[in-house]
Amino acid sequence: MYWVLAQIAVGGALGAVGRYLTGVWIDRLLPTNHFPWGTLVVNSSGCLLMGAAFAFLSLQNPEQAKSASPFFMIGLLGGYTTMSAFTLETIQLIFGSRHGEAMIYLVATVVVSLVALLVGMALVRWLFS
């Protein structure tokens, strides 16, 4: 158990640094015009890597794909972008013919996340005003 947690922690740290460096690089490369290009590239590249890793692990050993790799998929890609885990879980629901649950998960995640962010902002503004 401790070894798995250590793998996740190290992978998460590397993923977070990778997220930051990729975002900085993209923001320098592209004119922003206040559009979050860095975040878009991080989220889409993380999803690309998650899909490729999941497909590769599925070809090697389907059971390994279900448990994922603590260092790479949970740690590294999870630290790099949570969007990759969200999209993989949505696709797994769809491929499992659980279309209604996939749609609920998709909409609920986006809506609840937006509302939670707004509530967090409002709480801080209220507490510090």
C-alpha positions in Angstrom: 0.0 0.0 0.0 2.8 2.5 0.9 4.6 1.7 -2.3 1.5 2.5 -4.4 1.0 5.8 -2.5 4.7 6.7 -3.1 4.3 6.0 -6.8 1.2 8.2 -7.0 2.9 11.0 -5.0 6.0 11.0 -7.2 4.0 10.7 -10.4 1.6 13.5 -9.2 4.5 15.8 -8.5 6.1 15.2 -11.9 2.7 15.7 -13.6 2.0 19.0 -11.8 5.4 20.3 -12.8 4.8 19.1 -16.4 1.4 20.9 -16.4 3.0 24.1 -15.3 5.9 23.9 -17.8 3.6 23.0 -20.7 1.3 25.8 -19.9 4.1 28.3 -19.7 5.6 27.1 -23.0 2.3 27.2 -24.8 1.5 30.7 -23.4 4.8 31.9 -24.8 4.3 30.2 -28.1 0.8 31.3 -28.9 -0.7 34.8 -28.5 -3.2 34.4 -25.7 -5.7 37.2 -26.2 -6.9 36.0 -22.8 -7.8 32.6 -24.2 -6.4 29.7 -22.0 -4.4 28.0 -24.7 -2.0 26.4 -22.2 -4.9 24.8 -20.3 -6.5 23.6 -23.5 -3.2 22.0 -24.7 -2.6 20.4 -21.2 -6.1 18.9 -21.0 -6.2 17.6 -24.6 -2.6 16.2 -24.5 -3.4 14.6 -21.1 -6.5 12.9 -22.6 -4.5 11.8 -25.6 -1.9 10.2 -23.3 -4.6 8.6 -21.1 -6.3 7.1 -24.1 -3.1 5.7 -25.5 -2.0 4.3 -22.1 -5.3 2.7 -21.5 -5.4 1.1 -25.0 -1.8 -0.1 -24.6 -2.5 -1.6 -21.2 -5.7 -3.2 -22.5 -3.8 -4.9 -25.3 -1.2 -6.2 -22.9 -3.5 -7.2 -20.1 -7.1 -6.1 -19.6 -6.9 -6.5 -15.9 -4.0 -4.2 -15.7 -5.9 -1.6 -17.6 -8.7 -1.7 -15.0 -6.4 -1.2 -12.1 -4.3 1.3 -14.1 -0.7 2.2 -13.4 -0.4 4.1 -10.1 2.6 6.0 -11.2 1.7 6.9 -14.8 -2.1 7.0 -15.1 -3.1 8.1 -11.6 0.0 10.0 -10.5 1.6 11.5 -13.6 -1.5 12.1 -15.8 -3.7 12.8 -12.7 -1.2 15.5 -11.7 -0.9 16.7 -15.2 -4.6 17.0 -15.8 -7.7 15.6 -14.1 -9.5 16.0 -17.4 -7.9 12.8 -18.6 -9.4 10.7 -15.8 -12.8 12.4 -16.3 -12.9 11.6 -20.0 -11.6 8.1 -19.6 -14.4 7.4 -17.0 -17.0 8.9 -19.3 -15.8 6.8 -22.3 -15.8 3.6 -20.1 -19.4 4.3 -19.2 -20.3 4.7 -22.8 -18.4 1.6 -23.9 -20.1 -0.3 -21.1 -23.5 0.7 -22.7 -24.3 2.9 -19.7 -25.1 5.9 -21.9 -27.6 7.5 -19.4 -25.0 7.4 -16.6 -22.3 8.8 -18.9 -24.5 11.7 -19.8 -25.4 12.4 -16.2 -21.7 12.1 -15.2 -20.7 14.4 -18.0 -23.2 17.1 -17.4 -23.1 16.8 -13.6 -19.3 17.1 -13.5 -19.2 20.2 -15.6 -22.2 21.9 -14.0 -21.3 21.0 -10.4 -17.7 22.0 -10.9 -18.7 25.4 -12.3 -21.2 25.9 -9.4 -18.6 24.8 -6.8 -16.1 27.3 -8.3 -18.6 30.1 -8.1 -19.6 29.2 -4.5 -15.9 29.1 -3.5 -15.3 32.5 -5.0 -18.5 33.9 -3.3 -17.5 32.4 0.1 -14.0 34.0 -0.1 -15.4 37.4 -1.2 -18.0 37.2 1.6 -15.5 36.2 4.3 -13.0 38.9 3.3 -15.3 41.8 2.4 
